[in-house]
Amino acid sequence: MTQIRPKQTLSNIWQRYEQTLKLLLDTLNQLAQKQKEIIKERLHVNTINLAGDQADQYEKRIKELEKQIEDLLSKESITNLGPKSSKKETNETSYEATVQKRFTKLMKEVKAGRLDINTLTPQDQLVIRQMLENE
């Protein structure tokens, strides 16, 4: 009699497990169907039926906007052919001084332990290591 009860309990557990799996499968199928419905709703485009004059006005406006876009794109492509001119001109000495100042600051931060050298770009790491060796 002690063997019958565990067998019944185990059978009962398997039946419940089977029911749970069936419910989960049914829910999964419903979710898959809902996704298809959502996708169909997103793809659905509303059309507007306009009266004759109103439709003509909208078509004219659309054509004007398309022409403006084409004009802007053609102007942009023409103006972007050459290098950009800058009002602020930097000479080589001021640029070199700025770069030297930047790397000196980075080296001090690495020395103080406030900055991990591995967080820098490989090029910056190389420059900082050379500066530390020369120091």
C-alpha positions in Angstrom: 0.0 0.0 0.0 2.9 2.3 0.6 4.0 1.8 -3.1 0.5 2.7 -4.5 0.3 6.2 -3.0 3.7 7.4 -4.4 2.7 6.0 -7.8 -0.6 7.9 -7.7 1.1 11.1 -6.5 3.7 10.8 -9.3 1.0 10.1 -11.9 -1.0 13.1 -10.6 2.1 15.3 -10.9 2.7 14.1 -14.5 -0.9 14.9 -15.4 -0.6 18.4 -14.0 2.6 18.9 -15.8 1.0 17.8 -19.0 -1.9 20.2 -18.5 0.6 23.0 -17.7 2.5 22.3 -20.9 -0.7 22.3 -22.9 -1.7 25.7 -21.4 1.7 27.1 -22.2 1.6 25.9 -25.7 -1.9 27.4 -26.2 -0.7 30.7 -24.8 2.4 30.7 -27.0 0.2 30.1 -30.1 -2.1 33.0 -29.1 0.9 35.3 -28.6 2.2 34.3 -32.1 -1.2 35.2 -33.5 -1.3 38.5 -31.7 2.1 39.4 -33.2 0.9 38.7 -36.7 -2.2 40.9 -36.0 0.0 43.7 -34.7 2.3 43.5 -37.7 -0.7 43.7 -40.0 -2.0 46.7 -38.2 1.3 48.5 -38.6 1.4 47.8 -42.3 -2.1 49.0 -42.8 -2.0 52.5 -44.4 -5.0 54.7 -44.2 -6.0 56.4 -47.4 -7.7 59.7 -47.5 -10.4 60.4 -50.1 -10.3 64.1 -50.9 -12.5 66.2 -53.1 -11.2 67.3 -56.5 -9.9 70.8 -55.6 -8.5 69.7 -52.3 -6.7 66.7 -53.8 -5.2 68.9 -56.5 -3.9 71.3 -53.9 -2.3 68.5 -51.9 -0.7 67.1 -55.0 0.7 70.5 -55.9 2.0 71.0 -52.4 3.7 67.5 -52.4 5.4 68.3 -55.7 6.6 71.7 -54.4 8.1 70.0 -51.3 9.7 67.3 -53.4 11.3 70.0 -55.6 12.5 71.8 -52.5 14.1 68.6 -51.2 15.8 68.0 -54.6 17.1 71.6 -54.7 18.5 71.3 -51.2 20.2 68.0 -51.9 21.8 69.4 -55.1 23.0 72.5 -53.3 24.4 70.5 -50.5 26.3 68.1 -52.8 27.8 71.1 -54.6 28.8 73.0 -51.5 30.3 69.9 -49.8 32.8 69.2 -52.7 35.7 71.2 -51.3 37.2 71.4 -47.9 35.4 73.4 -45.3 36.8 76.8 -44.6 37.3 77.7 -41.1 37.2 81.3 -39.7 39.6 80.2 -37.0 43.0 79.3 -38.3 45.4 77.5 -36.1 49.1 77.5 -36.9 51.3 74.5 -36.3 53.0 75.8 -33.2 49.7 76.5 -31.3 48.4 73.0 -32.4 51.6 71.3 -31.2 51.4 73.2 -27.9 47.8 72.1 -27.4 48.6 68.5 -28.1 51.7 68.6 -25.8 49.6 70.1 -23.0 47.0 67.4 -23.4 49.5 64.6 -23.2 51.3 66.2 -20.3 48.0 66.3 -18.4 47.2 62.7 -19.3 50.7 61.6 -18.1 50.2 63.4 -14.8 46.8 61.7 -14.3 48.3 58.3 -15.1 51.2 58.9 -12.7 48.9 60.0 -9.9 46.8 56.8 -10.4 43.6 58.7 -11.2 43.5 57.4 -14.8 44.1 53.9 -16.0 46.4 53.9 -19.0 44.4 50.9 -20.5 41.3 53.1 -20.9 43.2 55.3 -23.4 43.3 54.6 -27.1 46.3 52.5 -28.2 48.0 55.6 -29.8 47.6 57.6 -26.6 48.9 54.7 -24.6 52.0 54.5 -26.8 52.7 58.3 -26.4 52.1 58.3 -22.7 54.4 55.2 -22.2 57.2 56.9 -24.2 56.8 60.1 -22.1 57.0 58.1 -18.9 60.1 56.3 -20.1 61.8 59.6 -21.1 61.0 61.2 -17.8 
